[in-house]
Amino acid sequence: MLKLLGLAVYAFTIYDVVTSRFANQNDKLIWIIVVVLLPFLGTLLWFLVGREKRL
């Protein structure tokens, strides 16, 4: 059950990054790479830092 919850949060993070508007398309690409290559750390960074940097 915990794995399913983790997978759901990870999928939501990827969806949130892809659908977010950024001033620069390179920023979106960098966030996608970070989240995909570093799933746990990338998700934490996105919710702590990344969401505030988008438009």
N, CA, C, O and CB atoms as a CASP TS submission, in Angstrom:
PFRMAT TS
TARGET T0000
AUTHOR 0000-0000-0000
METHOD Language model
MODEL 1
PARENT N/A
ATOM      1  N   MET     1       0.818  -1.194   0.000  1.00  0.00           N
ATOM      2  CA  MET     1       0.000   0.000   0.000  1.00  0.00           C
ATOM      3  C   MET     1       0.862   1.258   0.000  1.00  0.00           C
ATOM      4  O   MET     1       0.542   2.235  -0.677  1.00  0.00           O
ATOM      5  CB  MET     1      -0.930  -0.002   1.199  1.00  0.00           C
ATOM      6  N   LEU     2       1.953   1.231   0.760  1.00  0.00           N
ATOM      7  CA  LEU     2       2.842   2.381   0.832  1.00  0.00           C
ATOM      8  C   LEU     2       3.543   2.622  -0.505  1.00  0.00           C
ATOM      9  O   LEU     2       3.769   3.767  -0.896  1.00  0.00           O
ATOM     10  CB  LEU     2       3.876   2.181   1.941  1.00  0.00           C
ATOM     11  N   LYS     3       3.881   1.545  -1.197  1.00  0.00           N
ATOM     12  CA  LYS     3       4.510   1.676  -2.517  1.00  0.00           C
ATOM     13  C   LYS     3       3.551   2.315  -3.510  1.00  0.00           C
ATOM     14  O   LYS     3       3.962   3.122  -4.345  1.00  0.00           O
ATOM     15  CB  LYS     3       4.970   0.303  -3.037  1.00  0.00           C
ATOM     16  N   LEU     4       2.291   1.962  -3.424  1.00  0.00           N
ATOM     17  CA  LEU     4       1.288   2.531  -4.315  1.00  0.00           C
ATOM     18  C   LEU     4       1.124   4.026  -4.071  1.00  0.00           C
ATOM     19  O   LEU     4       0.981   4.806  -5.012  1.00  0.00           O
ATOM     20  CB  LEU     4      -0.052   1.818  -4.134  1.00  0.00           C
ATOM     21  N   LEU     5       1.146   4.416  -2.807  1.00  0.00           N
ATOM     22  CA  LEU     5       1.057   5.832  -2.462  1.00  0.00           C
ATOM     23  C   LEU     5       2.281   6.591  -2.982  1.00  0.00           C
ATOM     24  O   LEU     5       2.155   7.689  -3.525  1.00  0.00           O
ATOM     25  CB  LEU     5       0.926   6.006  -0.935  1.00  0.00           C
ATOM     26  N   GLY     6       3.464   5.998  -2.812  1.00  0.00           N
ATOM     27  CA  GLY     6       4.684   6.616  -3.321  1.00  0.00           C
ATOM     28  C   GLY     6       4.665   6.773  -4.825  1.00  0.00           C
ATOM     29  O   GLY     6       5.102   7.797  -5.352  1.00  0.00           O
ATOM     30  N   LEU     7       4.161   5.765  -5.524  1.00  0.00           N
ATOM     31  CA  LEU     7       4.052   5.831  -6.977  1.00  0.00           C
ATOM     32  C   LEU     7       3.057   6.908  -7.404  1.00  0.00           C
ATOM     33  O   LEU     7       3.281   7.607  -8.392  1.00  0.00           O
ATOM     34  CB  LEU     7       3.633   4.471  -7.541  1.00  0.00           C
ATOM     35  N   ALA     8       1.973   7.041  -6.669  1.00  0.00           N
ATOM     36  CA  ALA     8       0.980   8.073  -6.987  1.00  0.00           C
ATOM     37  C   ALA     8       1.565   9.475  -6.799  1.00  0.00           C
ATOM     38  O   ALA     8       1.334  10.357  -7.626  1.00  0.00           O
ATOM     39  CB  ALA     8      -0.272   7.900  -6.106  1.00  0.00           C
ATOM     40  N   VAL     9       2.317   9.682  -5.721  1.00  0.00           N
ATOM     41  CA  VAL     9       2.946  10.987  -5.476  1.00  0.00           C
ATOM     42  C   VAL     9       3.968  11.280  -6.575  1.00  0.00           C
ATOM     43  O   VAL     9       4.046  12.404  -7.072  1.00  0.00           O
ATOM     44  CB  VAL     9       3.628  11.021  -4.073  1.00  0.00           C
ATOM     45  N   TYR    10       4.748  10.269  -6.951  1.00  0.00           N
ATOM     46  CA  TYR    10       5.751  10.425  -8.012  1.00  0.00           C
ATOM     47  C   TYR    10       5.088  10.774  -9.340  1.00  0.00           C
ATOM     48  O   TYR    10       5.554  11.665 -10.050  1.00  0.00           O
ATOM     49  CB  TYR    10       6.585   9.139  -8.161  1.00  0.00           C
ATOM     50  N   ALA    11       4.006  10.081  -9.679  1.00  0.00           N
ATOM     51  CA  ALA    11       3.283  10.356 -10.926  1.00  0.00           C
ATOM     52  C   ALA    11       2.695  11.765 -10.902  1.00  0.00           C
ATOM     53  O   ALA    11       2.736  12.471 -11.910  1.00  0.00           O
ATOM     54  CB  ALA    11       2.163   9.314 -11.148  1.00  0.00           C
ATOM     55  N   PHE    12       2.150  12.176  -9.765  1.00  0.00           N
ATOM     56  CA  PHE    12       1.608  13.521  -9.649  1.00  0.00           C
ATOM     57  C   PHE    12       2.695  14.570  -9.806  1.00  0.00           C
ATOM     58  O   PHE    12       2.469  15.616 -10.415  1.00  0.00           O
ATOM     59  CB  PHE    12       0.906  13.694  -8.315  1.00  0.00           C
ATOM     60  N   THR    13       3.869  14.299  -9.263  1.00  0.00           N
ATOM     61  CA  THR    13       4.983  15.239  -9.383  1.00  0.00           C
ATOM     62  C   THR    13       5.360  15.437 -10.848  1.00  0.00           C
ATOM     63  O   THR    13       5.537  16.567 -11.302  1.00  0.00           O
ATOM     64  CB  THR    13       6.202  14.741  -8.581  1.00  0.00           C
ATOM     65  N   ILE    14       5.481  14.344 -11.578  1.00  0.00           N
ATOM     66  CA  ILE    14       5.814  14.446 -13.000  1.00  0.00           C
ATOM     67  C   ILE    14       4.723  15.214 -13.736  1.00  0.00           C
ATOM     68  O   ILE    14       5.030  16.083 -14.553  1.00  0.00           O
ATOM     69  CB  ILE    14       6.000  13.043 -13.625  1.00  0.00           C
ATOM     70  N   TYR    15       3.469  14.915 -13.465  1.00  0.00           N
ATOM     71  CA  TYR    15       2.351  15.620 -14.086  1.00  0.00           C
ATOM     72  C   TYR    15       2.398  17.108 -13.746  1.00  0.00           C
ATOM     73  O   TYR    15       2.183  17.951 -14.617  1.00  0.00           O
ATOM     74  CB  TYR    15       1.012  15.012 -13.634  1.00  0.00           C
ATOM     75  N   ASP    16       2.675  17.430 -12.499  1.00  0.00           N
ATOM     76  CA  ASP    16       2.720  18.823 -12.049  1.00  0.00           C
ATOM     77  C   ASP    16       3.835  19.591 -12.746  1.00  0.00           C
ATOM     78  O   ASP    16       3.642  20.741 -13.142  1.00  0.00           O
ATOM     79  CB  ASP    16       2.909  18.889 -10.532  1.00  0.00           C
ATOM     80  N   VAL    17       4.989  18.971 -12.897  1.00  0.00           N
ATOM     81  CA  VAL    17       6.106  19.625 -13.593  1.00  0.00           C
ATOM     82  C   VAL    17       5.755  19.852 -15.056  1.00  0.00           C
ATOM     83  O   VAL    17       5.973  20.940 -15.588  1.00  0.00           O
ATOM     84  CB  VAL    17       7.397  18.780 -13.479  1.00  0.00           C
ATOM     85  N   VAL    18       5.212  18.830 -15.706  1.00  0.00           N
ATOM     86  CA  VAL    18       4.900  18.929 -17.137  1.00  0.00           C
ATOM     87  C   VAL    18       3.828  19.980 -17.408  1.00  0.00           C
ATOM     88  O   VAL    18       3.910  20.683 -18.415  1.00  0.00           O
ATOM     89  CB  VAL    18       4.442  17.573 -17.675  1.00  0.00           C
ATOM     90  N   THR    19       2.842  20.105 -16.553  1.00  0.00           N
ATOM     91  CA  THR    19       1.749  21.050 -16.795  1.00  0.00           C
ATOM     92  C   THR    19       2.018  22.453 -16.255  1.00  0.00           C
ATOM     93  O   THR    19       1.229  23.365 -16.500  1.00  0.00           O
ATOM     94  CB  THR    19       0.488  20.523 -16.183  1.00  0.00           C
ATOM     95  N   SER    20       3.116  22.640 -15.527  1.00  0.00           N
ATOM     96  CA  SER    20       3.443  23.963 -14.982  1.00  0.00           C
ATOM     97  C   SER    20       3.998  24.871 -16.063  1.00  0.00           C
ATOM     98  O   SER    20       4.627  24.419 -17.020  1.00  0.00           O
ATOM     99  CB  SER    20       4.451  23.842 -13.834  1.00  0.00           C
ATOM    100  N   ARG    21       3.753  26.152 -15.889  1.00  0.00           N
ATOM    101  CA  ARG    21       4.291  27.142 -16.816  1.00  0.00           C
ATOM    102  C   ARG    21       5.568  27.715 -16.232  1.00  0.00           C
ATOM    103  O   ARG    21       5.621  28.098 -15.063  1.00  0.00           O
ATOM    104  CB  ARG    21       3.259  28.267 -17.100  1.00  0.00           C
ATOM    105  N   PHE    22       6.592  27.767 -17.063  1.00  0.00           N
ATOM    106  CA  PHE    22       7.878  28.318 -16.660  1.00  0.00           C
ATOM    107  C   PHE    22       8.224  29.479 -17.585  1.00  0.00           C
ATOM    108  O   PHE    22       7.750  29.535 -18.720  1.00  0.00           O
ATOM    109  CB  PHE    22       8.991  27.228 -16.691  1.00  0.00           C
ATOM    110  N   ALA    23       9.042  30.398 -17.106  1.00  0.00           N
ATOM    111  CA  ALA    23       9.492  31.510 -17.932  1.00  0.00           C
ATOM    112  C   ALA    23      10.392  31.008 -19.058  1.00  0.00           C
ATOM    113  O   ALA    23      10.457  31.605 -20.133  1.00  0.00           O
ATOM    114  CB  ALA    23      10.232  32.551 -17.078  1.00  0.00           C
ATOM    115  N   ASN    24      11.087  29.899 -18.791  1.00  0.00           N
ATOM    116  CA  ASN    24      12.048  29.361 -19.744  1.00  0.00           C
ATOM    117  C   ASN    24      11.787  27.862 -19.891  1.00  0.00           C
ATOM    118  O   ASN    24      11.679  27.155 -18.889  1.00  0.00           O
ATOM    119  CB  ASN    24      13.521  29.640 -19.284  1.00  0.00           C
ATOM    120  N   GLN    25      11.685  27.370 -21.122  1.00  0.00           N
ATOM    121  CA  GLN    25      11.438  25.943 -21.356  1.00  0.00           C
ATOM    122  C   GLN    25      12.571  25.069 -20.826  1.00  0.00           C
ATOM    123  O   GLN    25      12.347  23.912 -20.469  1.00  0.00           O
ATOM    124  CB  GLN    25      11.244  25.684 -22.843  1.00  0.00           C
ATOM    125  N   ASN    26      13.784  25.613 -20.774  1.00  0.00           N
ATOM    126  CA  ASN    26      14.903  24.841 -20.240  1.00  0.00           C
ATOM    127  C   ASN    26      14.694  24.495 -18.774  1.00  0.00           C
ATOM    128  O   ASN    26      15.111  23.429 -18.322  1.00  0.00           O
ATOM    129  CB  ASN    26      16.203  25.612 -20.409  1.00  0.00           C
ATOM    130  N   ASP    27      14.051  25.387 -18.030  1.00  0.00           N
ATOM    131  CA  ASP    27      13.766  25.116 -16.619  1.00  0.00           C
ATOM    132  C   ASP    27      12.854  23.897 -16.482  1.00  0.00           C
ATOM    133  O   ASP    27      13.065  23.048 -15.616  1.00  0.00           O
ATOM    134  CB  ASP    27      13.117  26.349 -15.949  1.00  0.00           C
ATOM    135  N   LYS    28      11.848  23.819 -17.337  1.00  0.00           N
ATOM    136  CA  LYS    28      10.936  22.673 -17.304  1.00  0.00           C
ATOM    137  C   LYS    28      11.687  21.382 -17.607  1.00  0.00           C
ATOM    138  O   LYS    28      11.495  20.374 -16.927  1.00  0.00           O
ATOM    139  CB  LYS    28       9.784  22.867 -18.308  1.00  0.00           C
ATOM    140  N   LEU    29      12.528  21.414 -18.611  1.00  0.00           N
ATOM    141  CA  LEU    29      13.301  20.230 -18.982  1.00  0.00           C
ATOM    142  C   LEU    29      14.229  19.802 -17.848  1.00  0.00           C
ATOM    143  O   LEU    29      14.348  18.611 -17.561  1.00  0.00           O
ATOM    144  CB  LEU    29      14.114  20.500 -20.253  1.00  0.00           C
ATOM    145  N   ILE    30      14.874  20.748 -17.213  1.00  0.00           N
ATOM    146  CA  ILE    30      15.768  20.436 -16.087  1.00  0.00           C
ATOM    147  C   ILE    30      14.981  19.794 -14.948  1.00  0.00           C
ATOM    148  O   ILE    30      15.437  18.806 -14.372  1.00  0.00           O
ATOM    149  CB  ILE    30      16.489  21.715 -15.585  1.00  0.00           C
ATOM    150  N   TRP    31      13.814  20.331 -14.613  1.00  0.00           N
ATOM    151  CA  TRP    31      13.010  19.759 -13.533  1.00  0.00           C
ATOM    152  C   TRP    31      12.529  18.349 -13.884  1.00  0.00           C
ATOM    153  O   TRP    31      12.516  17.467 -13.025  1.00  0.00           O
ATOM    154  CB  TRP    31      11.810  20.663 -13.231  1.00  0.00           C
ATOM    155  N   ILE    32      12.141  18.138 -15.119  1.00  0.00           N
ATOM    156  CA  ILE    32      11.718  16.794 -15.532  1.00  0.00           C
ATOM    157  C   ILE    32      12.867  15.813 -15.368  1.00  0.00           C
ATOM    158  O   ILE    32      12.673  14.710 -14.856  1.00  0.00           O
ATOM    159  CB  ILE    32      11.222  16.797 -16.997  1.00  0.00           C
ATOM    160  N   ILE    33      14.055  16.200 -15.796  1.00  0.00           N
ATOM    161  CA  ILE    33      15.228  15.323 -15.673  1.00  0.00           C
ATOM    162  C   ILE    33      15.536  15.036 -14.205  1.00  0.00           C
ATOM    163  O   ILE    33      15.818  13.894 -13.842  1.00  0.00           O
ATOM    164  CB  ILE    33      16.457  15.961 -16.357  1.00  0.00           C
ATOM    165  N   VAL    34      15.484  16.067 -13.363  1.00  0.00           N
ATOM    166  CA  VAL    34      15.773  15.879 -11.932  1.00  0.00           C
ATOM    167  C   VAL    34      14.766  14.918 -11.305  1.00  0.00           C
ATOM    168  O   VAL    34      15.152  14.014 -10.564  1.00  0.00           O
ATOM    169  CB  VAL    34      15.748  17.238 -11.186  1.00  0.00           C
ATOM    170  N   VAL    35      13.489  15.103 -11.595  1.00  0.00           N
ATOM    171  CA  VAL    35      12.460  14.253 -10.995  1.00  0.00           C
ATOM    172  C   VAL    35      12.557  12.816 -11.503  1.00  0.00           C
ATOM    173  O   VAL    35      12.351  11.877 -10.734  1.00  0.00           O
ATOM    174  CB  VAL    35      11.070  14.818 -11.290  1.00  0.00           C
ATOM    175  N   VAL    36      12.868  12.635 -12.779  1.00  0.00           N
ATOM    176  CA  VAL    36      12.941  11.280 -13.330  1.00  0.00           C
ATOM    177  C   VAL    36      14.196  10.551 -12.857  1.00  0.00           C
ATOM    178  O   VAL    36      14.132   9.368 -12.521  1.00  0.00           O
ATOM    179  CB  VAL    36      12.912  11.328 -14.860  1.00  0.00           C
ATOM    180  N   LEU    37      15.328  11.236 -12.826  1.00  0.00           N
ATOM    181  CA  LEU    37      16.577  10.572 -12.452  1.00  0.00           C
ATOM    182  C   LEU    37      16.750  10.408 -10.943  1.00  0.00           C
ATOM    183  O   LEU    37      17.419   9.477 -10.496  1.00  0.00           O
ATOM    184  CB  LEU    37      17.740  11.345 -13.004  1.00  0.00           C
ATOM    185  N   LEU    38      16.164  11.286 -10.171  1.00  0.00           N
ATOM    186  CA  LEU    38      16.255  11.230  -8.708  1.00  0.00           C
ATOM    187  C   LEU    38      14.840  11.249  -8.134  1.00  0.00           C
ATOM    188  O   LEU    38      14.401  12.275  -7.614  1.00  0.00           O
ATOM    189  CB  LEU    38      17.106  12.424  -8.142  1.00  0.00           C
ATOM    190  N   PRO    39      14.125  10.134  -8.221  1.00  0.00           N
ATOM    191  CA  PRO    39      12.694  10.148  -7.872  1.00  0.00           C
ATOM    192  C   PRO    39      12.370  10.713  -6.488  1.00  0.00           C
ATOM    193  O   PRO    39      11.545  11.620  -6.382  1.00  0.00           O
ATOM    194  CB  PRO    39      12.159   8.763  -7.954  1.00  0.00           C
ATOM    195  N   PHE    40      12.987  10.210  -5.444  1.00  0.00           N
ATOM    196  CA  PHE    40      12.642  10.680  -4.097  1.00  0.00           C
ATOM    197  C   PHE    40      13.139  12.101  -3.860  1.00  0.00           C
ATOM    198  O   PHE    40      12.374  12.971  -3.447  1.00  0.00           O
ATOM    199  CB  PHE    40      13.227   9.742  -3.039  1.00  0.00           C
ATOM    200  N   LEU    41      14.410  12.329  -4.119  1.00  0.00           N
ATOM    201  CA  LEU    41      14.998  13.649  -3.907  1.00  0.00           C
ATOM    202  C   LEU    41      14.382  14.679  -4.859  1.00  0.00           C
ATOM    203  O   LEU    41      14.098  15.806  -4.454  1.00  0.00           O
ATOM    204  CB  LEU    41      16.524  13.593  -4.099  1.00  0.00           C
ATOM    205  N   GLY    42      14.177  14.296  -6.108  1.00  0.00           N
ATOM    206  CA  GLY    42      13.571  15.207  -7.080  1.00  0.00           C
ATOM    207  C   GLY    42      12.176  15.634  -6.682  1.00  0.00           C
ATOM    208  O   GLY    42      11.807  16.797  -6.845  1.00  0.00           O
ATOM    209  N   THR    43      11.389  14.690  -6.156  1.00  0.00           N
ATOM    210  CA  THR    43      10.039  15.017  -5.700  1.00  0.00           C
ATOM    211  C   THR    43      10.084  15.981  -4.522  1.00  0.00           C
ATOM    212  O   THR    43       9.336  16.958  -4.483  1.00  0.00           O
ATOM    213  CB  THR    43       9.278  13.744  -5.313  1.00  0.00           C
ATOM    214  N   LEU    44      10.955  15.706  -3.571  1.00  0.00           N
ATOM    215  CA  LEU    44      11.093  16.615  -2.424  1.00  0.00           C
ATOM    216  C   LEU    44      11.520  18.014  -2.862  1.00  0.00           C
ATOM    217  O   LEU    44      10.955  19.015  -2.423  1.00  0.00           O
ATOM    218  CB  LEU    44      12.108  16.054  -1.424  1.00  0.00           C
ATOM    219  N   LEU    45      12.524  18.065  -3.732  1.00  0.00           N
ATOM    220  CA  LEU    45      13.000  19.366  -4.211  1.00  0.00           C
ATOM    221  C   LEU    45      11.915  20.119  -4.955  1.00  0.00           C
ATOM    222  O   LEU    45      11.784  21.333  -4.797  1.00  0.00           O
ATOM    223  CB  LEU    45      14.210  19.189  -5.112  1.00  0.00           C
ATOM    224  N   TRP    46      11.136  19.415  -5.764  1.00  0.00           N
ATOM    225  CA  TRP    46      10.073  20.073  -6.521  1.00  0.00           C
ATOM    226  C   TRP    46       9.067  20.728  -5.579  1.00  0.00           C
ATOM    227  O   TRP    46       8.696  21.887  -5.769  1.00  0.00           O
ATOM    228  CB  TRP    46       9.363  19.067  -7.439  1.00  0.00           C
ATOM    229  N   PHE    47       8.629  19.987  -4.566  1.00  0.00           N
ATOM    230  CA  PHE    47       7.609  20.540  -3.670  1.00  0.00           C
ATOM    231  C   PHE    47       8.173  21.574  -2.702  1.00  0.00           C
ATOM    232  O   PHE    47       7.431  22.440  -2.237  1.00  0.00           O
ATOM    233  CB  PHE    47       6.953  19.427  -2.890  1.00  0.00           C
ATOM    234  N   LEU    48       9.468  21.507  -2.385  1.00  0.00           N
ATOM    235  CA  LEU    48      10.044  22.481  -1.472  1.00  0.00           C
ATOM    236  C   LEU    48      10.552  23.731  -2.178  1.00  0.00           C
ATOM    237  O   LEU    48      10.477  24.828  -1.624  1.00  0.00           O
ATOM    238  CB  LEU    48      11.162  21.851  -0.701  1.00  0.00           C
ATOM    239  N   VAL    49      11.072  23.577  -3.398  1.00  0.00           N
ATOM    240  CA  VAL    49      11.737  24.690  -4.075  1.00  0.00           C
ATOM    241  C   VAL    49      11.082  25.005  -5.426  1.00  0.00           C
ATOM    242  O   VAL    49      10.783  26.164  -5.713  1.00  0.00           O
ATOM    243  CB  VAL    49      13.220  24.370  -4.277  1.00  0.00           C
ATOM    244  N   GLY    50      10.863  24.004  -6.233  1.00  0.00           N
ATOM    245  CA  GLY    50      10.460  24.195  -7.626  1.00  0.00           C
ATOM    246  C   GLY    50       9.110  24.844  -7.845  1.00  0.00           C
ATOM    247  O   GLY    50       8.962  25.683  -8.733  1.00  0.00           O
ATOM    248  N   ARG    51       8.132  24.471  -7.053  1.00  0.00           N
ATOM    249  CA  ARG    51       6.798  25.021  -7.268  1.00  0.00           C
ATOM    250  C   ARG    51       6.751  26.522  -7.069  1.00  0.00           C
ATOM    251  O   ARG    51       5.911  27.201  -7.658  1.00  0.00           O
ATOM    252  CB  ARG    51       5.815  24.361  -6.346  1.00  0.00           C
ATOM    253  N   GLU    52       7.646  27.046  -6.243  1.00  0.00           N
ATOM    254  CA  GLU    52       7.674  28.486  -6.010  1.00  0.00           C
ATOM    255  C   GLU    52       8.354  29.234  -7.155  1.00  0.00           C
ATOM    256  O   GLU    52       8.147  30.438  -7.306  1.00  0.00           O
ATOM    257  CB  GLU    52       8.385  28.790  -4.702  1.00  0.00           C
ATOM    258  N   LYS    53       9.154  28.550  -7.957  1.00  0.00           N
ATOM    259  CA  LYS    53       9.923  29.191  -9.025  1.00  0.00           C
ATOM    260  C   LYS    53       9.146  29.286 -10.331  1.00  0.00           C
ATOM    261  O   LYS    53       9.573  29.983 -11.252  1.00  0.00           O
ATOM    262  CB  LYS    53      11.207  28.434  -9.257  1.00  0.00           C
ATOM    263  N   ARG    54       8.020  28.603 -10.425  1.00  0.00           N
ATOM    264  CA  ARG    54       7.261  28.647 -11.672  1.00  0.00           C
ATOM    265  C   ARG    54       6.409  29.900 -11.718  1.00  0.00           C
ATOM    266  O   ARG    54       6.310  30.626 -10.729  1.00  0.00           O
ATOM    267  CB  ARG    54       6.380  27.395 -11.822  1.00  0.00           C
ATOM    268  N   LEU    55       5.797  30.156 -12.856  1.00  0.00           N
ATOM    269  CA  LEU    55       4.951  31.345 -13.017  1.00  0.00           C
ATOM    270  C   LEU    55       3.601  31.165 -12.363  1.00  0.00           C
ATOM    271  O   LEU    55       2.768  32.071 -12.406  1.00  0.00           O
ATOM    272  CB  LEU    55       4.764  31.668 -14.487  1.00  0.00           C
TER
END
